[in-house]
Amino acid sequence: MRVAILAHGKFPGRAKTAVGLLRYGDHEVVAVLDRERAGDRVRDHLVGVQDAPVVTGMADAPDCDALVVGIAPIGGGFQESWRPDVRTALQRGCDVVAGLHYFLAEDEEFAALAEEYGCELRDVRRPPDDLTVAEGTAGAVDARVVCTVGTDCSVGKMTASFELRDAARERGLDAAVVPTGQTGIMLAGWGVAVDRVISDFAAGAVERMVRQEGDRDLLIVEGQGALAHPAYSAVTLAILHGAQPDALALCHEAGREAVHGYESFSLPPAEAYARLYEDVAAPVSECAVEAGILNTSRLAGEAAAREAVGAYADSLGVPATDPVRFDADAVLDGLLDSG
């Protein structure tokens, strides 16, 4: 399938869905929509991903099958400045895929256009209707269950999850990601956006997904939020308890010292954050931080990145890496051998 990705004003640094699709998606990306970078190409900003032109709007995009909303603002709302692009996509016969809390299928204009032009509006954040509370049974699966957890939002949990999956598959292991957010769902083609689930059912949603895929060798449960985040800690805790993981991989962005968007809240030291995750998980599932994932994308040069990774590993006392800049092998060894 050929897709265009909407990322106005956020590409690439604050468009993690767009970047995830470019890096791990199976679809051909024909264009990225960003008015501020129109005329550029993806390769001007990112390496190791699909290349495509950056264009002003959907009217300038080549023929494609779908438009994907590649950004999700705080709160997951829809910005009216995107409406002309969604409208144009539907009028061109394209499906529209979004991971917002605002459901496009409930927008009267978009619903009417989709019906008129025979298109589909796919709101991947819409949860199933039959979710239940957790029973505390995810720990019984045969798979080795690893959860990617973070010191903050947007530090690389989704990226770490797919890098670990791919590294495990290269070794011949039957590995899969349990997608808990909109980007992971778009990439894997299934999953539940846990931050949209009723609180009582959130851990149960994760438990259900782990049990569904539990006969594999390795499951990597995609983390969301952060345990000490002033706004998003609830979804983090639900995933941690629902998954009952065997091991944790703690993700952090090099140089980040405060919660993004809540800069009055300082981040605890990495080693303190690791203990916090372990202590909170322990009553439900004894597990430890067995690996560190460091996002070094804001550091210039390999030498600086390696130094930062080394310092992060020392602070945690476990193997660490940046799986995008380097590889995931040392981290994967630690996560598998700890069992």
N, C-alpha and C positions, 0 to 999 in steps of 0.2 A: 504494500500500500504506500502511496505517495502522500506525504503530509506537509503542511506549513505549520509553523509554530509561532504563536503570538507571544512577544516578550517586550512590549513597548517600555522603553525607559529603564529596563532592568538587566539587559543582556550585557555580559554574561554573569556578572557577579551576584546579582540578586534574582536570578531566574533559574533556580536549581532544577525545576521540572524540565525546562528547555535543555539545559546542559545534560541532565540524565538521559533524556531521549536521544540526544546527539551522540552520547558516549556509549549507551548500552542498548538502544532500541533497534528493533529489526526492520523498521520502516525506513524508506528513503525520504529524507528531509529535503524538500525542494526550495524552501526559503524560511528565513526567520524574519518576523515582522518586528521592527524596532525603528521608530521614526528618528530617534536620536543618532542611530548608527547606520542609517540607510546609505547604501553605496559601498559599505564594507563587505567583507566576507567573513564567515565563521572562523576561517583559519587565521584571520588577523588578530583573533582574540583567544583562541583555544587550539591546543595541539592534541593529536591522538583521537580526534572525533571526526564524524562526518563533516564535510565542507558543504557550504551552501551560501547563496547570496543573502545579504541582509537588505530588506526592502521596506518601503514606507508603509505599505498596507496590503491587505488581501487583494486589492485590485491590481497590484503589481506582481503578485505571486504567479509562478507558472501553474499549469494545470495540475490538480492534485485531487485526492479522494477525501481528505479531511483537513480541518483546521483544529489544532490542539492549543488550548490555552496553557502556555508554558510558564506562567507565573501565578502565585497565589498570595495576595496581600495579607497583612495581618488581619485576622478575622475572616478571611476567605470571601470577601465581598466582590461584587462585579463592578467594574469601573465603566461608567457610561461612555467614556472615550473609546472603549473597545467595541461598542455597539455597531458602528459602520462596518467593521471587519467581520463580525459574526454575521451580520445581515448579508454582506457581499458573499461570504462563503456559502450560505444557504441558497442564495439566488444562483450561485454557480453550480448547485447540486452537490455540495460537499457536506459530509457529516461534520458535526462539531463535538469535540471531546473536551470536557473541563473537569477540574478537580476542586471546584469551589464549594463553599457552603451555600452560595446562591445557586440554585438549580436552574439551569437554562431551560429545561423542559417545562418549568412552571412559569416562564416568561411568556406572556400572551403573544407578543410579536414574533418571538422566535418559534414558538410552537406552531403558529399559523404558517410561517414561512416553511418550516420543516415539512408540514403536511402538504403544502402547495407544491414544493419542489422534490418531494419524495426523499427527504434526508432524515438522518437520525441524530437526536441530541442525546449524548451519553454523559451523564453526570456520575463520574466514578466514585464520588464521595457519598453517594446515597447508600446507606447500609441495608442489609437484608431485613426482612420484616419478622423473621422467626428466631432472633437471637435470644439467649437465655443467660442466667447467671452462671458463673464458673462453678465447677464441681471439684476443682483441685486435682485433676487427673492428667494434665499435660505431662507431668513427670514420668508417667508410665510408658511413654512411647519408646520404641527401640532406637530412634535416631539420636545422635549427639546434637543437643540443642544449644546454640550459641546466640546470645542477644547482643546486638550492637547498641550501646548506650552512649550518652554524650554529656559533656559539660555545659552545653547550650544548644539552642536550635541552630540548624544550618551549619553544622561543623563537619558533616560528612558521614552520617550514619547510613544513609541510603547507599552512598557510593561504596562505603566499606562493605556493606552487605553483599552487593553484586560482585565486588572484587574478590571477596572471600569465596563466594559461590564459584566464580570462574576458576580461581586457583585450585579449588577442590576438584572441580570437574576435570581439570588438566591432569590430575593425579589418578583419574579413573573412579573417583568417588561419586556416588549418586547424591548430589547436593542440590538444594533449592532454597530460595528466599521466601520467607513468609511475609508478604507485603502488607504493611499497616498504614500506608499513606498513599496519596494520590499518584505520585510519580512511580512508586513501586508497583502499584496496581496497573498503571498504563504499560509498564515494561513487562510484567509477568502475565498480564491478561486475566488476573483473578486477585482476590484479596478483599479486605475490609478496611476502610479508613476509620481507624479506631477513634479519632478525635470527633467523629460525627455520631458515635454510638451513645445511647443512654448510659449514664455512668454505671448503673447496676449491671449492665450487660457487657461492659467493655472488656473486662478480663475474660469473660466467657467467650467473646468473639475471638480473642487470641487463642484461647484454649482449643476452640473448635478447629481453627486453622492448623494448629500444631498437630492435633490428633488426626486431622485429615491427611496430612503429609508425613505422618510419623514413622512410616516404614522405610524411609530413606536412610542413607548413611549419616548425612549432615543436614540440619536445618539451621539457617541463619535468620533469626527473627529481626526484622527491621525495626529499630528503635525510633521513637518520636520524642520531641521535647527534651527535657532534662529534669532530673529529680529535684533540683533546688531552684528551678525556674519559677519566677513569681507569678506567671500566668499559665504555663503549660505542664506543670508537674503531674497533674491528675492522669493524663494519658500515658505518661511515662510509667507511673506506678501500676496502672492497669496492665500494660504490656509486660512489665517485669514479673508480676505475680501470675498473670494468665499463662505466660509461656513456661514458667518453672524451668529456667535455663540451667544447663550444666556448667556454662562458662560465660563470661562477659568480655566484650572488647570495648574499651573506653575510648571514645572519639573526642578529639579536641582540635581547635584551630590554633596554629602557632601564632603567638603574639596577642591572642584575645585574653583580656584581663577582666572584662565586665560583661554582663549579660547584654547581648545585642538588642538595642531598642529600650533597654532598661538600665542605662549605664550607671545609675546610682547603686546598683547591686553588683558588687565585686564577685568574681568567680572564686570559689575555694581552691586551694592548691590541688593539683591533680591527684596526689596521693590521698588527700583527705576526701576528695570526691569518690575515689575508688572505694575507700572504706565505707562511705555512706551508702553506695549501691550495695555492697556486700552485706552490710548490717540490715538494710531494709529488706533485702531478698531472703535473708537467712531463715526467718520463721516459716516461709513457704517452700523455699528451695535453697539448699546450701550450695553456693557457687561463689566463684572469685573472679576478679578481673585478671584474666590470663594473658591479655594482649592490649597494646596501645596502638591506636590509629591516629596519626597526626596529619592534619590538613596543612600542607606547607605551600599552598598555591600563592600566598601573598609574599613569600620569600623569594628573593632574586638569587638564582644560582644554586647549583647542586650542592656545593660545599656548605652553604648556610643551611640548606634543608637537612643535610646529613647531620650537621651539628645539632640542630633542633631536635631531630628524631632521637639522636643519642641521649640528649639531656632528658627528653620525655621518657625514654626507656629507663633511664637511671632513677627518675623520680618515682616511677611506678614499680620498679623492680621486676619488670617482665619484658619480653620482646616487644618492639614497636617498629612501625614503618609508616611511610606514606605510600599506600598501595598504587596510587596513580603515578606518582613520580618515580617510584622504585618498583617493588613487587610485594606480594602478600605472603611469600613462602615462609619467612621466619615467624610471622605472626600466626599463620595457619598451623605450623608445627606446634607452637605453644598451646593453641586452642585444642588441638587433637590429642596431644600427649598428656595434657592435664587430666584427661579422663582415665 
